Amino acid sequence: MKGIHYVGIILVCGLLLLSACSNEEAAIKISPLPDIKAHLSKVYTDLTENAGWYVVTPDKRTFTIFAEAEQTETVLVWIVPTGTETWGERELVGYDIDGSDGWSFTWEFGDRTFHDRIYVQALGSDGMTQDTEVIKVTSET
């Protein structure tokens, strides 16, 4: 008697499963998630560019770095010496936490001379993603 009940239950479950799979109206439609990753589309400065390097003239004591970013909560600005494996020597020189007026940072660097890379790092508003762009800065001699 128990065997008949199990067969009946299996048949009913099988029919329900088949009918659910064949019902097109009941199919779940999955739409793609919106792109919520941090993204930097452009990074530039108010300095003159020459051969891929932004040039700091002897009379300059400040310059501004601009970033066009989406899905971003914070923009960090790091300076890293040129060369290989120099990320460990990086220095955080600034940040912007309010992108409502555009992402930018004005750096008052004094009489420092440059031959460095500047990493602009966008931290995502999702708390997990980031994007980085690099610009090169050198001092005019």
Number of C-alpha atoms within 10 A of each C-alpha: 5 7 8 9 10 11 11 12 12 12 12 12 12 12 12 11 11 11 12 13 11 10 9 9 8 10 10 7 7 6 6 6 6 6 9 14 19 24 21 21 12 10 18 18 18 14 17 12 15 10 6 9 17 22 22 23 14 12 8 15 13 14 15 13 19 18 22 16 23 19 18 26 18 19 27 19 22 18 22 21 18 15 10 6 9 10 14 8 9 14 13 12 15 16 19 17 13 13 16 6 6 12 21 23 19 16 15 13 12 9 11 11 15 17 18 17 20 22 20 24 23 29 25 21 16 13 11 10 15 20 18 17 16 16 17 19 24 17 16 13 8
